Amino acid sequence: MNPSALGWIKKHLPYFLEFLSSNTMDEDEMYLRLRTNGFIYGTSIKTLCDEESQQLKWTEEEKTKVNLFDALTFTYYDCIENASAIDCVKSMITFYSELNKNQGGPSIKLGSSPDANYRILEKIIQERIQTNEPLFKKNFSHIITNALLFLDVLSFDHYLISGEDPLPYAVCLEKNLTQVVWLALRQKENKDHYNELLIKLFESSIRYNTTIKSENLSLEDIQKQAVNQPLEQLYLLDLCALSLWDDEKIDTQEEIFMRDISQQLQIPSAQKEDSLKAVASFIAEHKEDIAYLNYSNPVMHFYNQTTRTVSTLILRNKKRLVKEITQSKDLVVLLGNSTVRDLSDDEKKVVRNQLLDICKTIPSLAIFLLPGGTILLPILMKYIPTLLPSAFNENKIE
């Protein structure tokens, strides 16, 4: 299953429902799995059910899409008796339609068939995982992830149980969550680049509040009644723990803050300790995979991210790419020569033009046709020798 291609929900949903039928869990267990997988922290390392194949590596964005859909699906089946796949998809569309309508966004209507509804929901989920950063800025730095996406799941749960307009609930909960995060970040004695990135992370994840008070905040500004359900409280603690764990330790001031916020919201002390241990474990195990922990040189970060994206596209289109290349005799000869000698400028121009022509025939590789796409050609060239038959490489010097 390819989460970036049309029809992924229709293909994935039966698999996930089968997973649910053989893996009994309540909402607490579902949440803990999402936390272990990184979805709660805005960095999806894995998905709820490990469907990813070795042949098709999923990107972090794709894992986030699958985790969001799976969490919403679990919530529907957990709340609704005699649930069906068709009604589940319709309910998600209606939920997001209500949010969109009450925010003044374009109307979202149910489709005329189940297949149409699958496509509508795929589009909605794709839009939900886009941050509020301008497109160029987001693509360039790629440090902003979806830190508040689980808010959608909590709002959907509230919508299914109450039948009320989900927007007031989402607005109120988001406001209180972000205010607590800002309070947590203010506890740092020496603020560093990590704190600035986390502030940026949460600010860019805000969807429902145009203005939120961030100055002169105190714990008394947090509305206790807005965060009184177990999952809401656990989510708040986990976001606080994430905000405090930049230097891999909790100092005295931060410990006092965690104690005070737990007492303010009447959260058991054991739950506070569990949140701190969970974020410490996650960061220790996956630090290299968390973008905002490894952001130093934006140009290098952009190059590394682009390399991963391009390599994923190439591997997914391996068969078509090899077929197109082997049908171009001149290109094969020049690529073979390039493994044992430097090509002349004219030969490089021929290779570049023919590779771009090949990319035109494979829609997924349209990235190479965009303005500036030619700077990605060396990345494409790097992977071609490993894709072509072994005879192509017989003279290559390792």
N, C-alpha and C positions, 0 to 999 in steps of 0.2 A: 504494500500500500504506500502510495506517495502522497503525503499531506499537502503538497503544493500543486497537485493536479486535480482537475475537476472529478467529482465522484468519490472523493476519499471518504466522506462521511458515510455514504451508502455502503461502501465496502468495509469500513472499520466498525460500524455500529453492531452488526451481528457478532463480530469477534469479541467486542467489549461486553456485550450482554452475556455471551457464553462464559467469559471470564468472571462476571459477577455471579453467575449461577453456580460456579464451582469454587468461588472464593467469597464466602460469607463474611461481610464486614459491616460495621455500623458507621455512622458519620465521623466518629472520633478516629476510628482506624483509617478511614479514607483520608482524613486530614493529616494524620501522622505519616501516611505514605507519601502524600503530596509534599510534606515538609522534608522528608528524607530525599525525595527526588529533586528538591530545589525550587519547585513551583511557588511555594509560599514565599521564598526569598527573592523571587523574580528571576531566577536562573535555572531553567529546567535541564537537569542532567540526564534524567530518564523519564519514562512515562509510567502510568499506573500499571498497565499490563504491558510487558515487554514484547511488543509485536515487531520491533525493528529488526529487519533482516541484515545479514552481513553484506548483502549485495547493494543495499540501499540505505546508506547512512543518513539519518535524519539530522538536520541542523537544529540549533537551539530554538529557533523560531518555530520550526515544525513540531518539535517536542512540546513547546508551549501551547500551540494550537490544539494538539491532541490532549494534553492535560486539561485544558480549559473545557473542551468538549466532554471529556470523560467525567470531570467533576460535575458538570451540569447534568449529564445523563444520570450519574449515580444519584444526585439530589432528586431528580424527577422520580426515579424508580423507588427511592426511599420514602418519598412523600405520598405518592399516588398509588392507590390500590388498583389492581388489574391494569397496570400501565402497558401501553403498546408503543412500539418504535415510532409509528406514524404520529401518534398523539404527542409523544415526547418531543419530536422535532417541531411540530406545530406550536407547542407550548413555549419552547425556547424562542421561536420567531416572534410570538405574541409578546413575550416578556421584553425582548429588546425593542420591539415596536413601541411598547408603552414608554420605555425609557427615552427613546428617540423622540417620540411625539411630544412628550412633556418637557424635553429640553429644546424644543423648537427645531429639531432636525427633520430631514426628509422622511416622509411616511414609508413604512415597511409593510407590505401586504403579503398575505399568504399566497402561495402559488396555486395553480389550477390542478396540480398533480403532486404525488409524493416526490417524484424526481425533481420537480421544480422547487419544492421546499428544501430538499437537500442542497440544491445549488444556492438558494437564498441564504440558508444558514451558514454555508461555507464562506460566503461573502461577508456575512456579519462577523464571524469569528476572525477572519483575516483582518477586518477593520478594527476589531477590538484589541488585537495585539500590536497595533501601531501606536507608538507613543505620540505625545503632543509636540515633539520636536519637529522643526522644519525638515523636509525630506533630505536635503543635502547634508545638513548638520547631523542628522541621525545616522545616515549612511557613512559619514566621514569618521565620526568618533566611535559609534556603535557601543557606547557605554551605558545607554539608557535602556533598561529592561522594564518588564511589567511588574513592578513591585506591589501593585494594589489590585491585581487581577482577581484574587480570591474574593474580593469585594463583590464581584459579579455573582459568584456562587452563593454567598450569603444573602444577597438581594433576591436571587432567584428562589432560594429556600423560603424567604419571608413572603415573597409574592405567591408561591404555591400554597402556603399554609393560610395566609390571611386573605388572599384574593384582592388585596388593595393595590393602589398605584405604587409601584416599586421605587419611584424617584425620591420621595421624601425620606424614605428609609436609607437609600443609598447616599443621599446628600449628607444626612446627619451622621451616619457611620463613618463616611470618608473624612468628614471634618474632624471628628474626634480622633480617628486613627492618625491623621497627619499632624494634628496638634501634639499628640503624645510623642510622636517621632521627633518633632522639632524640640520638644522639651528634653528628650533623651539626648539629642545631639548637643544641646547646650551644656550638658554635664561634663563634656570633655574639658580637661584643664588646659590642654594644648591642642588646638584644632589644627588638623593637617589637611593635605590634599584629599585624603579619603573622605573626611567629613564633608568637604565641599561637593564631592561627587555623589555622596549619599543624599545630600540635600537636593541636588539636581535630579537625582534618581526619583525621589518621591514627588518633587514638584512637577516633573514631567509626566508622572503617572496619574496625576489628579485629573478627573474627568467631569465631576459633577459640581464642583465649587469654583466659581470664578475668582472669588476673593476669600481667603482664609486668614484669620488673625494669626500672625507668627511672632509678633513682638509683644513683650510684656506678658507672656503667658505664665500661668501657674497651674498647679494640679486642680485647683478649684474651678478652672474653666472647663475641665473635662466633665461631660454630662454622664453621670453614673448610669442613668436609665437607658442611655444610648448604647452602652456596652455591657449588657447584663446576661447575655446568653453564653454558655460555655465555649462555643467555637469562636464567638466574637472576642471573648477575653483572651483565649489562647492565641488567636491571630494577633491581637494587640501586643501581647507579651513577646511573641516571636519577632515582630517588627522592631520592638524596643531593643531586644537582645541583638538583633542584626545591626542596629544603629550604634550600639556601644562596643561591639567586638572588633574594632579596627586594629587595636594594638595587641590583640590576643590575650587580653587580661581585663578584668573588671576591677577598677580601683575603688577606693572607699566611697567617694562621692557617687559613683555610678551604682554601687551596691545599695546605698541609701535610697537613691532614686527608684530602683527596681522594687525595693521594699515598700516605699511610700505609694507607688502607683498600684502595687498589689493590694495594699491595705485600703486605698481609696476606692478601689473597685471590688473589694472583698474577694480577692482571688487567693486561693490557698498558696502558702509559701512553697510547697512542693512543686506546684505548677510553674512557679517562677524559676526555680532551680532547674527544672526540666527544660525550659526554654533556653536557658543559658548553656546548658550542656549540649543541646541539640545544635545550636548555631556554631558552637565551638567545634563540634565533630564535623559538621558539614563543611565549614571553611577549611579545616585542617585537611580533609580528604580531597576537596575539589578546588582549592585555591587557584590552581593554574587555569581552571575553566571559567572562573568568575571574572567577567570583563572589567567591572569597575574596581577590582582589586589589582589588576595588572595594567592599568592605564598609565602610561608614562609619556611615550613619544607618540603623538596622534598619527603622524605619517606612517611610522612602523606598524602601529595598531591597524591602520587602514589597510596596509599592504597584507598583513597577516590574515585579516578577516577576509579580504578579497581573494587571497590564495585559497582559503578553505572553501569559499563559495564556488570559485571556478573549478576546483578539483572535484567538488561534489557534482557539479553539472557535467563535467567530462566523464566521470565514472558512470553516471546514470545514463549517458548517451553513448557508452563505449561501442556497442555494436554498430549503431548507425554511423558514428564517427569513423570507425575503422573501414566500414563499407565505402563511405564517400571518399576517404583518402586513397584507398587501394584502387579506386576507379580512375584516379588521376595519376597517370604514369609519370609525368614530369615532376609532380610533387613528391612522389615516392622516391624517385631518383635523387632529388635534391635533399630530401630529409635523410636518406641513406648517406649521402656525401657529408652532411653536416655532422655526422657522428665521428668522422675521421679527419675533417679539415674545416676551416672557417669558410663560410660562403662569401662570395663577392656581394657588393651592394646590389647589383642587378639581380642576382640569384635570391637574395633576401627579399627583394621587392616582389619577385615572382611567388615565393613561398607565402609571403604575407597576403597578397591578393587572392591566391588560391585558397588559403585557409579561411579568409573572410567570405569567399564565395561558398565554401562548404558550410560555414556557420549560418548562412542564409537559408539553407535547406533544413536546419534543425532549430525549430522555434526556441527551445530552451537555451540555446547559445546566442540569443539575440544580444546579450550583454556585450559581445565583441563588436557589434555593429553600432553601438551608441557612440556619441562623440567622446573621444579619448579611449575608446575600447581597444585601440591598437596597442596600448601600453600593456594590455593583458596577454598579448600574444606570446611573450616569453614564458608565461605560466602554462599556456596551452602546449607550447613546444616541449616544455619539461616533461609533460605526461605522455606525449605521443610515443616515444620509444618504448615505453612499458606496455602500450596498448597494441602495437603492431606485432606481427609474427616474429618469432625468434630469428629467422633468417635476415630480417631487417637489421638486426643488431650484431651480426656476426663479427664485424670489425670494430665494434665499439670498445674503447679502452676504459676499463673500470678505474 
